[in-house]
């Protein structure tokens, strides 16, 4: 059977929609299309789509602007409505697991099993001495998935793959970086409203957590403490200049540092929890992605708290980019925030 084509990666984030299209080539991938369209504030709140019309419009603008013909898209979900757990079950085949997971899942999921879509991945096919195997259980609320797939449909697209942001970042990482078989790496994707933490040990996810705090926290705090507009605060966050001369850079730095410390604390708690539960909990390196990865204070705080080298993830590192079609400077600047989109663009319709 011929492999189906790669889906269009559509990252519907709470601050913007990002579109990535890749094509396979010998030994790797090439970039066909990349674009981003901002969303108005409050278009997505706590993962719920509050302003579907604005989201549909942003998607349609991107598809038109990028002259994309493909209609099959892969989308990512995140936050409260997604549960990811590593569980231990008696050894069985994937078929047997698919049949029994509805019953098994009930004790691990805080929602009614009828209200969620469940997916599983066997992490350790060889069972341990007690005949148990590790399984990754992913459950996402159906109504949230329906909301996201229906904005795609309204924009004239078909969502053929629904992934989880944390795993999309992992796809992008694995396509671009050689992780040694023995290393433990942490992928932290700081979105506008939600940050995903994914600890990968020997190439397998061993711990994930979504923190409901992201880049917006910096913007909102700057806006509140310095009494300026949201847009101005957003510009100051990424090191731009505010409109008014009344804002002193040191004040902005102080606010950013405070939020970075708070976020660093949340991240550290997650990593400490992982280290205390994992047999070989030593972390080798942290990769930071998401639009807020470019805030220097956050990078420094994460590095200090994690105590290991931190690197900004470049999801285009190994991807062929034709500089006649794309401005390398634009791609480089957008790279950290494109991690989810690139990871989604590596998926194809119907794959597990």
C-alpha positions in Angstrom: 0.0 0.0 0.0 1.4 3.4 -0.9 2.1 5.7 2.0 -0.5 8.5 2.3 0.8 12.0 1.8 2.0 14.1 4.7 -0.8 16.1 6.3 -0.7 19.9 6.5 0.5 20.9 10.0 -2.0 23.3 11.5 -1.2 24.5 15.0 -4.2 26.3 16.4 -2.6 28.1 19.4 -4.2 30.6 21.7 -2.3 33.5 20.3 -1.9 32.5 16.6 -2.5 29.9 14.0 0.6 28.4 12.3 0.6 26.4 9.1 3.5 24.2 8.0 3.7 22.0 4.9 6.6 19.7 4.3 7.4 17.2 1.5 9.4 14.1 1.7 12.7 14.0 -0.2 15.5 11.5 -0.3 17.0 11.4 3.2 14.6 13.9 4.8 12.1 16.7 4.3 11.8 20.0 2.5 9.7 23.0 3.5 6.9 23.8 1.1 4.9 26.4 3.0 5.1 28.2 6.4 2.9 31.0 7.6 1.4 32.4 10.8 -1.7 34.5 11.5 -2.4 36.2 14.8 -5.6 35.6 16.7 -7.4 38.3 18.7 -7.0 38.0 22.5 -9.5 35.8 24.2 -10.2 33.8 20.9 -9.3 30.7 22.9 -9.6 30.6 26.6 -8.6 27.5 28.7 -8.5 25.5 25.4 -12.1 26.4 24.6 -12.8 28.1 21.3 -14.6 31.4 22.2 -14.3 33.1 18.8 -14.6 30.4 16.2 -15.2 32.9 13.4 -11.8 34.6 14.0 -10.1 31.2 14.0 -11.8 30.1 10.8 -10.8 33.4 9.1 -7.2 33.1 10.3 -7.0 29.5 8.8 -8.5 30.6 5.5 -6.2 33.5 5.2 -3.2 31.3 5.8 -4.3 28.7 3.3 -4.9 31.4 0.7 -1.7 33.3 1.4 0.4 30.1 1.2 -1.4 28.9 -1.9 -1.8 25.5 -0.3 -3.8 22.9 -2.3 -3.8 20.1 0.3 -6.9 19.8 2.4 -6.0 17.1 4.9 -4.6 18.6 8.1 -3.1 17.4 11.4 -4.0 19.5 14.4 -2.7 19.5 18.0 -4.6 19.7 21.4 -3.3 20.5 24.9 -4.3 21.6 28.4 -6.9 20.4 30.9 -9.0 18.4 28.4 -6.1 16.1 27.6 -4.9 13.4 30.0 -1.6 11.6 29.4 -0.6 8.9 31.8 2.0 6.1 31.8 0.3 3.0 33.2 1.4 -0.6 33.9 -0.8 -3.4 32.5 -0.3 -7.2 32.1 1.4 -8.0 28.9 -0.9 -8.2 25.9 -1.0 -7.4 22.2 -2.0 -4.0 20.8 -5.3 -5.6 19.6 -6.1 -7.0 23.0 -5.2 -3.6 24.5 -7.5 -1.8 22.1 -10.3 -4.0 23.3 -9.7 -3.8 27.0 -8.6 -0.2 27.3 -12.1 1.3 27.8 -12.3 -0.7 31.1 -8.8 -0.1 32.1 -8.9 3.6 31.4 -11.8 4.4 33.8 -9.6 4.4 36.9 -7.1 6.8 35.4 -9.3 9.4 33.8 -11.2 12.1 35.7 -13.8 12.3 32.9 -16.6 9.8 31.9 -15.0 7.4 29.5 -17.9 7.9 27.1 -16.9 11.6 26.8 -13.3 11.0 25.7 -11.3 9.6 22.7 -8.7 7.2 24.0 -5.4 6.2 22.3 -2.6 4.0 23.6 0.9 3.2 22.8 2.8 0.2 24.2 6.2 1.6 25.5 7.8 -1.7 26.5 6.8 -4.6 24.3 9.0 -6.9 26.4 7.2 -7.4 29.7 9.1 -7.2 33.0 9.7 -10.1 35.3 6.2 -9.7 36.7 4.7 -9.9 33.2 3.7 -6.2 33.2 4.3 -3.7 30.4 4.3 0.1 30.3 1.6 1.7 28.2 1.1 5.4 27.4 -2.6 6.3 27.8 -3.8 9.4 26.1 -7.4 10.6 26.5 -8.9 13.8 25.0 -12.4 15.1 25.5 -14.5 14.5 22.5 -16.3 17.9 22.6 -13.0 19.8 22.5 -11.7 17.7 19.6 -15.1 18.3 17.8 -14.6 22.1 18.3 -11.2 22.0 16.8 -12.1 19.7 13.9 -15.2 21.8 13.1 -13.3 25.1 12.7 -11.1 23.2 10.3 -14.2 21.9 8.4 -15.6 25.5 8.3 -12.3 26.6 6.8 -12.7 23.9 4.1 -10.1 21.5 5.6 -10.4 18.0 7.0 -8.6 17.1 10.2 -7.4 13.6 9.5 -4.9 13.5 12.5 -5.4 14.9 16.0 -2.2 14.8 18.0 -1.1 16.2 21.3 1.2 19.3 21.3 3.8 17.7 23.5 4.1 14.7 21.1 4.2 17.0 18.0 7.2 18.7 19.5 8.8 15.3 20.1 8.2 14.5 16.4 9.9 17.7 15.4 12.8 17.0 17.8 13.3 13.5 16.5 13.3 14.6 12.9 16.1 17.2 13.6 18.3 15.9 16.4 20.2 12.8 17.1 19.3 11.8 20.6 21.6 9.1 22.0 20.0 5.9 23.1 21.0 6.4 26.7 20.2 10.1 27.1 17.3 11.6 28.9 16.1 14.9 27.4 13.4 17.3 28.4 11.3 19.1 25.7 9.6 22.2 27.1 7.2 24.0 24.7 6.1 27.3 26.1 2.9 28.3 24.3 0.9 31.4 24.9 -1.4 29.9 27.5 -0.1 26.4 28.1 3.4 25.0 28.4 4.0 21.3 27.7 6.8 19.3 29.5 7.8 16.0 27.9 10.7 13.9 29.4 12.1 11.4 26.9 14.3 8.7 28.2 16.0 6.3 25.7 13.8 7.6 23.0 10.5 7.0 24.9 8.2 9.4 26.7 8.4 8.7 30.4 6.7 11.8 31.9 4.5 14.6 30.5 2.8 17.5 32.1 0.9 20.6 30.8 1.3 23.7 32.9 -1.4 26.3 32.4 1.0 29.1 32.2 2.7 30.5 29.2 3.8 33.6 27.3 0.6 35.4 28.0 1.5 35.5 31.7 4.5 37.8 30.8 2.4 40.1 28.7 -0.4 40.4 31.2 1.9 41.1 34.1 3.8 43.8 32.1 0.5 45.3 31.1 -0.8 45.3 34.7 2.3 46.5 36.5 3.3 49.2 34.0 -0.3 50.2 33.1 0.1 50.0 29.3 -1.8 48.3 26.5 -1.7 44.6 25.8 -0.1 45.1 22.3 2.6 47.4 23.8 3.3 44.9 26.6 3.6 42.1 24.0 6.2 44.2 22.1 8.2 44.9 25.3 8.1 41.2 26.2 10.1 40.1 23.2 12.6 42.9 23.7 11.0 45.5 21.4 10.4 49.1 22.2 7.2 50.4 23.8 5.4 53.3 22.2 5.7 55.5 25.3 9.0 56.7 26.6 7.6 56.5 30.1 8.4 52.8 30.4 11.9 52.1 31.8 13.6 49.0 30.5 14.7 48.0 34.0 11.0 47.9 35.1 10.2 45.6 32.2 13.1 43.4 33.1 12.0 43.2 36.7 8.5 42.1 35.7 9.8 39.6 33.2 12.2 38.2 35.8 9.4 37.7 38.3 7.2 35.8 35.9 10.2 33.8 34.6 11.0 32.7 38.2 7.4 31.7 38.8 7.3 29.6 35.6 10.8 28.2 36.4 9.4 27.1 39.7 6.5 25.2 38.1 8.9 23.6 35.6 11.3 22.6 38.4 8.5 21.0 40.4 7.6 18.9 37.4 11.3 17.8 36.8 11.8 17.2 40.6 8.7 15.0 40.6 10.0 13.1 37.5 13.5 12.6 39.1 12.0 11.3 42.3 9.9 8.7 40.5 12.3 7.6 37.8 14.9 5.0 38.5 17.5 6.8 36.4 16.1 10.2 36.7 19.2 12.1 35.6 18.4 14.7 32.9 21.1 15.4 30.2 19.7 18.4 28.4 16.7 20.6 28.0 15.3 21.9 24.7 13.1 25.0 24.9 10.5 25.8 22.2 7.5 28.0 21.7 7.3 31.7 21.0 8.3 32.6 24.6 11.5 30.5 24.3 13.1 33.7 23.0 12.6 35.6 26.3 16.2 35.5 27.6 15.2 35.7 31.3 13.1 32.5 30.9 16.0 30.7 29.2 18.4 31.6 32.0 16.0 30.7 34.8 15.3 27.3 33.3 19.0 26.7 32.9 19.7 27.6 36.5 16.8 25.6 37.9 17.4 22.5 35.7 21.1 22.6 36.3 21.8 21.2 32.8 22.5 22.8 29.4 19.5 24.4 27.8 19.1 24.8 24.0 16.5 26.5 21.9 14.9 23.9 19.7 15.1 24.5 16.0 12.5 22.4 14.2 13.9 23.4 10.8 17.5 22.3 11.7 17.5 19.3 9.3 14.8 20.5 6.9 15.7 21.7 3.5 14.7 25.4 3.1 14.9 27.0 -0.3 16.2 30.5 0.4 14.7 31.7 -2.9 11.2 31.0 -1.5 11.8 31.7 2.2 13.6 34.5 3.9 16.1 32.6 6.2 16.0 35.4 8.8 12.2 35.1 9.0 12.4 31.3 9.3 15.1 31.5 12.0 13.1 34.0 14.1 9.9 32.0 13.9 11.7 28.6 14.4 11.0 28.2 18.2 7.3 28.9 17.8 7.0 26.5 14.8 7.9 23.3 16.7 4.3 22.1 17.1 3.5 22.9 13.5 6.5 21.1 12.1 5.7 18.1 14.3 2.2 18.0 13.0 3.3 18.4 9.4 5.4 15.2 9.8 2.1 13.2 10.3 0.1 11.5 7.6 -3.6 10.6 7.4 -4.4 7.4 9.1 -1.1 6.8 10.9 -1.1 5.9 14.6 
